[in-house]
Amino acid sequence: MTSDLSYPIGPFTPVAPSTDAVRRAAVKDIAELPARMRAAVDGLSDVQLDTPYRPGGWTVRQVVHHVADSHMNAYIRMKLALTEQTPTIKLYDEKPWAELADSRMPLDVSLRLLEAVHERWVAVCRAMKLGDWARTFHHPEHPDGPRTVDWLLQLYAWHSRHHVAHITSLRQRERWPA
């Protein structure tokens, strides 16, 4: 953990070249995210859920809904990379998505969605062959070349830990019971 409220576990730094151990750890992080997210928000009141995790940041509620949005997109991006020849992925602007009505819904909607998406995502990952990890896609925010499925897996393993840490570090700072 760092003292940077925006990046409590530090910025994303991919491991290259990846290894089987790195992949297994990343798949484990993705598999554990739904339970870790549920535990991070367990027992929080509506007032606490509507508290920003940092000044100018999203509320805890928005973070949970954002993770569901983001991870649905990541799962689809991985499937596109596995089934098409270097597809160009579709970007989305996460900030206005976090302002839509579904980001004010009860958390259980997104927590259940995360459980289902992650169950399917992990099943795909565990069935992949070595060569599948090297499959590529174009990410318009990264014009320096295609990204690999390996990179995507590592990014979303980090993203899982990153956003849970936003919530758990807020709970610690505010001395909310864990």
Secondary structure as the mmCIF struct_conf table of DSSP 4:
data_model
#
loop_
_struct_conf.conf_type_id
_struct_conf.id
_struct_conf.beg_label_comp_id
_struct_conf.beg_label_asym_id
_struct_conf.beg_label_seq_id
_struct_conf.end_label_comp_id
_struct_conf.end_label_asym_id
_struct_conf.end_label_seq_id
BEND BEND1 SER A 3 SER A 3
BEND BEND2 LEU A 5 SER A 6
TURN_TY1_P TURN_TY1_P1 PRO A 8 ILE A 9
BEND BEND3 ALA A 16 PRO A 17
HELX_RH_AL_P HELX_RH_AL_P1 ASP A 20 VAL A 41
TURN_TY1_P TURN_TY1_P2 ASP A 42 GLY A 43
HELX_RH_AL_P HELX_RH_AL_P2 ASP A 46 LEU A 49
TURN_TY1_P TURN_TY1_P3 ASP A 50 ASP A 50
BEND BEND4 THR A 51 THR A 51
STRN STRN1 PRO A 52 PRO A 52
BEND BEND5 TYR A 53 ARG A 54
TURN_TY1_P TURN_TY1_P4 PRO A 55 GLY A 56
BEND BEND6 GLY A 57 GLY A 57
STRN STRN2 THR A 59 THR A 59
HELX_RH_AL_P HELX_RH_AL_P3 VAL A 60 THR A 83
BEND BEND7 GLU A 84 THR A 86
HELX_LH_PP_P HELX_LH_PP_P1 PRO A 87 PRO A 87
STRN STRN3 THR A 88 THR A 88
HELX_LH_PP_P HELX_LH_PP_P2 ILE A 89 LEU A 91
HELX_RH_AL_P HELX_RH_AL_P4 GLU A 94 TRP A 97
TURN_TY1_P TURN_TY1_P5 ALA A 98 GLU A 99
BEND BEND8 LEU A 100 LEU A 100
HELX_RH_3T_P HELX_RH_3T_P1 ALA A 101 ARG A 104
BEND BEND9 MET A 105 MET A 105
HELX_RH_AL_P HELX_RH_AL_P5 LEU A 107 ALA A 127
HELX_RH_3T_P HELX_RH_3T_P2 LEU A 130 ALA A 134
STRN STRN4 THR A 136 PHE A 137
STRN STRN5 HIS A 138 HIS A 138
TURN_TY1_P TURN_TY1_P6 PRO A 140 GLU A 141
TURN_TY1_P TURN_TY1_P7 PRO A 143 ASP A 144
BEND BEND10 GLY A 145 GLY A 145
STRN STRN6 ARG A 147 THR A 148
HELX_RH_AL_P HELX_RH_AL_P6 VAL A 149 GLU A 174
TURN_TY1_P TURN_TY1_P8 ARG A 175 ARG A 175
#
